Amino acid sequence: MFTIRAALAAVAFCVCAYAPAIAADPVSIEPVSLDDAFRRVIETHPDLESYRFTELARRAEGDLARQAPPLRMAIDAENLLGTGDVSSFQGAELTLSLASVMERGDKRDARFAVADERLQGVALLREAKQLDLLAEVARRYLDATAATALAALTRADLAQREQLLAAATERRKAGIEQSSAPLAAEAARLRVAAELARNLSAATHARRRLAVLWGGATADFELAPIDFGALPPLPNYEALVRLLADTPELQQFAHEGRLREARLQLARTARVADIDWQVGVRRLQAGSDWGLVGSVSIPFGSANRAEPGIRAAEAELSAIEFEREGQRRALQATLAEAWGQLDLAIGQARRIEIEVLPALQRAAEEAERSYRAGASSHLEWIQLQGEMVEVRRERLDAALTAHRALIELQRLTGRTFAVAAGSDNGVTP
């Protein structure tokens, strides 16, 4: 469940916003989709691969915790190489013994419980890291496609500037326009052409930043287009708050609580003293006699010595609920900020789309007709064209803000909220 949910993180905009599939010739290279980028990162990113070795280490810790105290063999020699009767080996006493510790209080089970909880936590850590990585993939993918969209918008602006230059040149040849008008139109065209070149370079750099996440070094690939005219849906805020309980960042606190409980149980087992035992045989060299030897030792005061560790473990366990609540509030604050950005961005984009752009479009068309008829100067047409481009950029920025906010919401909750299907090139849960 965790892997599937993590793989779906930060992809709602690609479900609802993929442009219709573009017919490609047989030799063209298939563009990289967001799903492709996700798969590449999951398969190659070292931060995810390292958790495999972390899991191996935790399993080894569990195997170590299962081990019983070792048997110890000892050889003792007494009464030799001294003075008088023990000046040689005649009065020597040789003892061969085995010794170990008899653990009491279920210490071995408690040790294994701690090691097992540490092992279970690896999956949660990997899921949280994977969600963060996939959200970063979505952000960089969005940045790269946005740079391409901005370049397309600038290219359309350049076409308008060329159209204005042609009209100004034609009017200048007809003697009804000042010579400065074509020069000003050409300067504006060159400025927009330079901006287009910069936007295309920015798109290349953004693709390279994306490729770095899966170990790529070049930007010689295309991305599946996104229709930024499609706005993401606005999820219900209260429903999102309820989903926070299932986010890996809060589930880690549940796991940490179980781990601290296991550590508390391990600390309590120290109240029961272990028994050191030893058994063996002793040879008396003088009479060539053999005898059994044995000993048992039990330390006193084990309960008192265990109390500080128990109190520390109890305090850490009691603190976990407050730590979880603090993290929950921090996550909810981030969620509230992202949801607010999404709400405002959607509202702004819709107002621009429904009210501002149509009004500017009508004004620009009227200014063009008026200019071509000689009833107005080219400045009015230029100004309206500039405003049109600026408003379209504001609309694009609002859409990008909405998508970025939605990515953050999905990172926080590990869920997708898309409801409108785009093309068949979407995501399959």
C-alpha positions in Angstrom: 0.0 0.0 0.0 2.8 2.4 0.9 4.6 1.9 -2.4 1.5 2.4 -4.5 0.5 5.5 -2.6 4.0 6.9 -2.8 4.1 6.3 -6.5 0.9 8.3 -7.0 2.1 11.3 -4.9 2.2 14.6 -6.7 0.7 13.4 -10.0 -2.8 14.8 -10.0 -2.0 17.6 -12.4 -0.7 15.1 -15.0 -4.0 13.1 -14.7 -6.2 16.0 -15.4 -3.9 18.2 -17.5 -2.2 16.0 -20.1 -2.8 17.4 -23.5 -4.3 15.1 -26.1 -1.7 12.7 -27.4 0.3 14.0 -30.4 0.5 11.8 -33.4 4.2 11.0 -33.9 6.0 9.5 -36.8 7.5 6.0 -36.4 11.0 7.2 -35.9 10.3 10.0 -33.4 11.3 9.6 -29.7 8.5 9.1 -27.3 8.4 12.1 -24.9 9.2 11.5 -21.2 6.0 11.5 -19.1 5.8 12.1 -15.4 5.2 8.4 -14.9 8.4 7.7 -16.8 10.3 10.2 -14.6 8.9 8.6 -11.5 10.0 5.1 -12.5 13.5 6.3 -13.4 14.0 7.9 -10.1 12.5 5.0 -8.1 14.8 2.5 -9.9 18.0 4.5 -9.8 18.1 7.1 -7.0 20.8 6.2 -4.4 18.8 7.6 -1.5 16.2 4.9 -2.0 18.7 2.1 -2.8 20.6 2.8 0.4 17.5 1.7 2.4 18.0 -1.9 1.1 21.3 -2.0 3.0 19.8 -0.3 6.0 17.2 -3.1 6.1 20.0 -5.7 5.9 21.7 -4.0 8.8 18.5 -4.0 10.9 18.0 -7.7 10.1 21.5 -8.4 11.3 20.7 -6.5 14.5 17.7 -8.7 15.0 19.8 -11.9 14.5 22.3 -10.5 17.1 19.5 -9.8 19.6 18.2 -13.3 19.3 21.5 -14.8 20.4 21.8 -16.3 23.9 24.8 -15.3 26.1 27.9 -17.2 24.9 29.5 -20.2 26.7 33.0 -19.4 28.0 35.7 -22.0 28.5 38.3 -21.3 31.1 41.5 -23.1 32.2 42.9 -22.2 35.7 46.2 -23.3 37.1 47.0 -22.9 40.8 49.8 -23.8 43.2 52.7 -24.0 40.7 56.1 -22.5 40.3 56.1 -21.1 43.9 58.2 -22.0 46.9 58.5 -25.0 49.1 56.0 -27.8 48.3 54.6 -25.8 45.3 58.0 -24.9 43.8 57.3 -27.2 40.9 54.3 -28.8 39.2 53.8 -31.5 41.8 51.3 -29.6 43.9 49.6 -27.9 40.9 45.8 -27.8 40.6 44.4 -27.5 37.1 40.7 -26.6 36.5 38.8 -26.8 33.3 35.4 -25.1 33.4 32.5 -23.8 31.3 30.7 -20.6 32.3 27.9 -18.5 31.0 25.0 -16.2 32.1 21.5 -17.3 32.7 19.3 -14.4 31.5 16.2 -13.8 33.5 13.2 -11.5 32.9 12.7 -12.2 29.2 15.7 -10.0 28.3 16.3 -11.8 25.0 12.7 -11.3 23.8 12.8 -7.7 24.9 16.1 -7.1 22.9 14.6 -8.7 19.9 11.4 -6.6 20.2 13.5 -3.4 20.0 15.5 -4.7 17.0 12.3 -5.8 15.2 10.7 -2.4 15.7 13.8 -0.8 14.3 13.5 -3.1 11.3 9.8 -2.2 10.8 10.7 1.5 10.8 12.9 1.2 7.7 9.8 0.8 5.4 8.3 4.0 6.8 11.6 5.9 6.4 11.9 4.7 2.8 8.3 5.7 2.0 8.7 9.2 3.4 11.9 9.6 1.4 10.2 8.3 -1.7 7.3 10.7 -1.3 9.7 13.6 -0.9 11.7 12.5 -4.0 8.6 12.0 -6.1 7.3 15.4 -5.1 10.6 16.9 -6.1 10.4 15.1 -9.5 6.9 16.6 -10.0 8.1 20.1 -9.1 11.1 19.9 -11.6 8.9 18.3 -14.2 6.4 21.1 -13.7 9.2 23.7 -13.9 10.5 22.2 -17.2 7.0 22.0 -18.9 6.2 25.5 -17.6 9.4 26.9 -19.2 8.3 25.3 -22.4 4.9 26.8 -22.1 6.4 30.2 -21.4 8.5 29.8 -24.5 5.4 29.1 -26.5 3.7 32.1 -25.1 6.7 34.2 -26.0 6.7 32.7 -29.5 3.1 33.8 -29.9 4.1 37.3 -28.7 6.9 37.3 -31.2 4.4 36.5 -34.0 2.3 39.5 -32.9 5.4 41.7 -32.9 6.2 40.6 -36.4 2.7 41.3 -37.5 2.9 44.8 -36.0 6.2 45.4 -37.7 4.8 44.4 -41.1 1.8 46.7 -40.6 4.0 49.6 -39.5 6.4 49.0 -42.5 3.4 48.9 -44.9 2.0 52.1 -43.5 5.4 53.8 -43.6 5.8 52.9 -47.3 2.3 54.4 -47.9 3.6 57.6 -46.3 1.0 57.5 -43.5 3.3 56.5 -40.7 6.3 58.1 -39.2 9.7 56.5 -39.8 10.1 55.9 -36.0 7.2 53.4 -35.9 8.9 50.6 -37.9 12.1 51.2 -35.9 10.2 50.9 -32.6 8.4 47.8 -33.8 11.7 46.2 -34.9 13.3 47.0 -31.5 10.3 45.4 -29.7 10.5 42.4 -32.0 14.2 41.9 -31.2 13.6 42.2 -27.5 10.9 39.5 -27.6 13.2 37.3 -29.8 15.9 37.6 -27.2 13.4 36.7 -24.5 12.3 33.7 -26.5 15.9 32.5 -26.8 16.3 32.9 -23.0 13.1 31.0 -22.3 14.2 28.1 -24.6 17.6 28.0 -22.7 15.7 28.0 -19.4 13.6 25.0 -20.6 16.8 23.1 -21.5 18.3 23.9 -18.1 15.1 22.8 -16.4 15.1 19.4 -18.2 18.7 18.9 -17.2 17.8 19.6 -13.5 15.0 16.9 -13.9 17.4 14.4 -15.5 19.8 14.7 -12.6 17.3 13.0 -10.3 17.6 9.8 -12.3 21.4 10.2 -12.9 21.1 11.7 -16.4 23.6 14.3 -17.6 21.9 15.7 -20.7 18.6 17.4 -21.7 18.3 15.7 -25.1 14.7 14.5 -24.4 11.2 16.0 -24.7 8.5 16.1 -22.0 4.9 15.1 -22.5 3.0 18.4 -22.9 0.7 19.7 -20.2 -2.4 21.8 -20.9 -2.0 24.6 -18.3 -5.5 25.8 -19.3 -6.9 22.9 -17.2 -6.9 23.9 -13.5 -6.6 21.3 -10.8 -9.6 20.8 -8.6 -9.8 22.3 -5.1 -10.0 19.4 -2.5 -12.1 19.8 0.6 -9.9 21.3 3.4 -11.4 19.3 6.3 -11.0 16.1 4.3 -7.3 16.9 3.8 -6.8 17.5 7.5 -8.3 14.1 8.3 -5.9 12.5 5.7 -2.9 13.8 7.6 -3.3 11.0 10.2 -2.2 8.5 7.5 0.8 10.5 6.2 4.1 8.7 6.7 5.5 11.6 8.8 2.8 11.0 11.4 2.8 7.2 11.1 6.5 7.4 12.0 5.4 8.7 15.4 3.2 5.6 15.9 6.2 3.4 15.0 8.4 5.5 17.3 5.9 5.0 20.1 6.1 1.2 19.7 9.9 1.4 19.6 10.0 3.4 22.8 7.6 1.0 24.4 9.9 -1.9 23.5 12.8 0.0 25.0 10.9 0.6 28.2 10.2 -3.1 28.4 13.8 -3.8 27.9 14.8 -1.4 30.6 12.3 -3.1 33.0 13.9 -6.5 32.4 17.1 -5.1 34.1 15.2 -5.3 37.4 15.6 -9.0 37.4 19.2 -10.0 38.0 21.0 -12.4 35.7 22.8 -15.5 37.2 26.4 -16.1 36.4 27.2 -19.8 36.6 30.3 -21.9 36.2 30.9 -25.6 36.3 34.0 -27.7 35.6 36.6 -30.3 36.8 39.7 -29.9 38.8 42.8 -32.1 38.8 44.9 -32.3 41.9 48.4 -33.0 40.5 49.8 -34.3 43.8 47.4 -37.1 44.2 46.2 -37.4 40.6 42.7 -36.9 41.8 39.8 -35.3 40.0 36.9 -33.3 41.4 33.9 -31.3 40.2 33.8 -27.5 40.8 31.0 -25.1 40.3 29.8 -21.6 41.3 26.8 -19.4 41.0 26.8 -15.6 41.5 23.8 -13.2 41.7 24.3 -9.5 41.9 22.3 -7.5 44.5 20.5 -4.2 44.0 19.5 -4.9 40.3 16.1 -3.2 40.8 17.6 0.0 42.2 20.2 0.2 39.4 17.5 -0.4 36.8 15.3 2.5 38.0 17.1 5.4 36.3 16.9 3.6 32.9 13.3 2.8 33.4 12.4 6.5 34.3 14.3 7.7 31.3 12.4 5.3 29.0 9.1 6.2 30.6 9.8 9.9 30.0 10.7 9.3 26.4 7.6 7.3 25.9 5.4 10.0 27.5 6.9 12.7 25.3 6.1 10.9 22.0 2.4 12.0 22.1 3.4 15.7 22.5 6.0 15.4 19.7 3.4 13.9 17.4 0.9 16.6 18.2 3.5 19.3 17.5 4.4 17.7 14.2 0.7 17.3 13.3 0.1 21.0 13.9 3.2 21.9 11.8 1.9 19.7 9.0 -1.5 21.2 9.3 -0.1 24.7 9.1 1.8 23.8 5.9 -1.3 22.2 4.6 -3.4 25.3 5.3 -0.9 27.5 3.5 -0.7 25.2 0.5 -4.5 24.9 0.4 -4.9 28.7 0.6 -2.4 29.2 -2.3 -4.3 26.7 -4.4 -7.6 28.4 -3.7 -6.3 31.9 -4.5 -4.5 30.7 -7.6 -7.6 29.0 -9.0 -9.7 32.0 -8.3 -7.2 34.4 -9.9 -6.8 32.1 -13.0 -10.5 31.9 -13.5 -11.1 35.6 -13.2 -8.3 36.2 -15.8 -9.8 33.6 -18.1 -13.4 34.6 -17.8 -13.2 38.4 -17.4 -9.8 40.0 -18.1 -8.6 38.1 -21.2 -11.8 38.4 -23.2 -12.0 42.2 -22.5 -8.4 42.7 -23.6 -8.8 40.5 -26.6 -11.8 42.6 -27.8 -9.8 45.8 -27.1 -6.7 44.5 -29.0 -8.8 43.5 -32.0 -10.4 46.9 -32.1 -7.1 48.7 -31.8 -5.7 46.6 -34.7 -8.6 47.5 -36.9 -8.4 51.1 -35.9 -4.6 51.2 -36.6 -4.9 49.5 -40.0 -7.7 52.0 -40.9 -5.4 54.9 -39.9 -7.6 56.1 -37.1 -5.1 55.5 -34.2 -1.3 55.2 -33.7 0.6 52.1 -33.3 1.3 52.9 -29.6 -2.2 51.9 -28.6 -2.0 48.6 -30.4 1.5 47.9 -28.9 0.3 48.7 -25.4 -2.7 46.4 -25.7 -0.6 43.6 -27.1 1.9 44.0 -24.2 -1.0 43.9 -21.7 -2.4 40.7 -23.4 1.0 39.0 -23.1 1.4 40.1 -19.5 -2.1 38.9 -18.5 -1.4 35.5 -20.2 1.8 35.2 -18.2 -0.2 36.0 -15.0 -2.6 33.3 -16.0 0.2 30.9 -16.5 1.8 31.9 -13.2 -1.5 31.3 -11.4 -1.8 27.9 -13.0 1.7 27.0 -11.9 1.1 28.2 -8.4 -2.0 26.1 -8.3 -0.2 23.0 -9.5 2.8 23.6 -7.1 0.3 23.9 -4.2 -1.4 20.7 -5.2 1.9 18.9 -5.3 2.6 20.0 -1.8 -0.8 18.9 -0.6 -0.2 15.5 -2.2 3.2 15.3 -0.6 1.7 16.0 2.8 -1.1 13.5 2.5 0.2 10.9 0.0 -3.0 11.1 -1.9 -4.2 12.3 -5.4 -7.2 14.5 -5.9 -7.7 14.6 -9.6 -11.3 14.0 -10.8 -11.1 15.0 -14.5 -9.4 12.6 -16.9 -7.3 13.9 -19.7 -6.1 11.5 -22.3 -5.4 7.8 -22.1 -1.8 8.7 -21.2 -2.8 9.1 -17.5 -1.8 7.3 -14.3 -3.2 3.9 -13.5 -3.4 3.3 -9.7 
